[in-house]
Structure formats: C-alpha cells, structure tokens
Amino acid sequence: MKESLRLAVPSNQPGGLEAARSDHFGHCDMFTIVEIREGAVDSVTCVENVEHGAGGCMVPVQFLRDQGVGAIVVGGIGARPLQGFGEVGIKVYFADRNRAQSVAEAVDGMVAGQFPEIRPDQACQGHGNCH
C-alpha cells in the first residue's frame, strides 16, 4: 500500500471503525472515510450517504470524489457505479462479508493488501445476481 490513502467504507449507523460494514455501497447508511498514513489510521470521518433515486448511482460516486477518496472497499457494486469510480480515479476493492464484517477489519485488510480490485465482469448485474 502506498504511504497515504483516503479510504471509504460503506457503513451502517453510526459509522466509525467499530461499525458494521454495509454490503452494498449504494444502499449504505453512511460512509466511514479513513485516512491511512504509512499503514496506520490517521483520522476517521463519518458522512451520511447522499440521497439518490433509481438510476442515480453516480451521485454517491461524485460525492466520494468530492470527499477526496482514493479507494473504496465494497461487498458488491453495479457496473455503472464501478465504471464511474474508474472515471473519477477511485479504485474499487472487493471484501467478502465473512472476511471483513466491520469497518476496522476492512481497513486492516486494505493495509495488508488482502483485497483484490474489482474487475468489470465481477459487477452486480441486478435482479439479485450479485457476487
């Protein structure tokens, strides 16, 4: 992992390192944004997910870009937001629910380089066809 990374983790209320990780970025309550410097947590910020309707999946993508996020760890993501993250320079990593149940576990996995970057053919196709 590079020296510094601003990582977003989709989270359930109330957010923070001990919060449960949300399975799917578009439907999470909030994002816990963790600044990682030299392999350690430097700061933690919690921001509520922005309102968006069906087809509005680019709204949270732009929101996270505006927050200075460089990477996100997800348990699932649709093809369009995955493409959008690529367009704004945010890398998307996959962490299975069983490997990272909390935000802290997701951060630890990222620091250890345990999560693969998601490929377009791994995106959720809708209609319950995910992962």
C-alpha positions in Angstrom: 0.0 0.0 0.0 1.2 3.5 -0.8 2.2 5.9 2.0 -1.2 7.6 2.2 -4.7 6.6 1.2 -8.1 8.1 1.8 -10.4 5.0 2.0 -14.2 4.9 2.1 -16.0 2.0 3.6 -19.8 1.7 3.2 -21.1 1.5 6.8 -24.2 1.0 8.9 -25.1 3.6 11.5 -23.4 5.1 13.5 -20.3 4.7 11.3 -16.7 4.6 12.6 -14.1 1.9 12.9 -16.3 -0.4 15.0 -19.4 0.0 12.8 -20.7 -2.9 10.7 -19.7 -2.7 7.1 -22.6 -2.4 4.7 -22.8 -5.0 2.0 -23.6 -2.7 -1.0 -22.2 0.8 -1.4 -25.3 2.4 -3.0 -27.7 1.4 -0.1 -25.4 2.1 2.9 -26.4 4.4 5.7 -23.2 6.2 5.6 -19.5 6.1 4.6 -16.7 5.9 7.1 -13.8 7.7 5.5 -10.4 6.6 6.9 -7.2 8.4 6.2 -4.4 5.8 6.3 -0.8 7.0 6.5 2.2 4.7 6.5 0.0 1.7 7.3 -1.8 3.2 10.3 -5.1 5.0 10.8 -4.5 8.7 10.9 -8.1 10.0 11.0 -11.7 8.8 10.7 -14.7 10.8 9.4 -18.3 9.6 9.0 -20.5 11.1 6.4 -24.1 10.2 5.6 -24.8 8.7 2.2 -26.4 11.1 -0.2 -30.0 10.7 -1.4 -30.3 9.2 -4.9 -33.1 7.5 -6.7 -33.1 4.6 -9.1 -30.5 5.2 -11.8 -28.8 7.9 -9.6 -25.9 5.7 -8.7 -23.4 8.4 -9.9 -24.5 10.8 -7.1 -22.6 8.9 -4.4 -19.6 8.4 -6.8 -19.3 12.2 -7.3 -19.9 12.7 -3.5 -17.0 10.5 -2.6 -14.8 12.1 -5.3 -15.6 15.5 -3.7 -14.5 14.0 -0.3 -11.1 13.2 -1.7 -11.5 9.5 -1.6 -8.9 7.4 -3.4 -10.3 3.9 -2.8 -13.5 2.1 -1.6 -14.0 -1.4 -0.2 -17.3 -3.0 -1.2 -19.1 -6.3 -0.9 -20.9 -5.6 -4.1 -21.4 -2.8 -6.7 -23.2 -2.4 -10.0 -21.5 -2.0 -13.4 -22.4 1.7 -13.8 -21.0 3.0 -10.5 -17.9 0.8 -10.9 -17.3 2.5 -14.2 -18.0 5.9 -12.6 -15.5 5.3 -9.9 -12.9 4.4 -12.6 -13.7 7.6 -14.4 -13.1 9.7 -11.3 -9.9 7.9 -10.3 -11.3 5.9 -7.3 -10.1 2.3 -7.1 -12.8 -0.3 -6.0 -11.8 -3.3 -3.9 -13.8 -6.4 -3.0 -14.0 -7.7 0.5 -16.2 -10.7 1.2 -18.6 -10.1 4.1 -17.1 -13.0 6.0 -13.6 -11.6 5.8 -14.4 -8.0 6.8 -17.5 -7.6 8.9 -16.5 -4.3 10.5 -15.0 -1.1 9.1 -11.8 -1.8 11.2 -11.5 -5.3 9.5 -11.9 -3.7 6.1 -9.2 -1.1 6.9 -6.9 -3.9 8.2 -7.4 -5.9 5.1 -6.6 -2.9 2.9 -3.4 -2.2 4.8 -2.4 -5.8 4.4 -3.2 -5.8 0.7 -5.7 -8.7 1.1 -8.5 -7.4 -1.2 -8.5 -7.6 -5.0 -9.5 -4.7 -7.2 -12.9 -5.4 -8.8 -13.0 -6.1 -12.5 -16.0 -5.0 -14.6 -17.1 -8.7 -15.1 -17.5 -9.0 -11.3 -20.0 -6.2 -11.0 -23.6 -6.9 -9.9 -25.9 -7.4 -12.8 -29.1 -6.5 -10.9 -32.1 -8.8 -10.3 -30.3 -10.4 -7.3 -27.3 -11.6 -9.4 -24.5 -10.2 -7.3 -21.1 -11.7 -6.3 
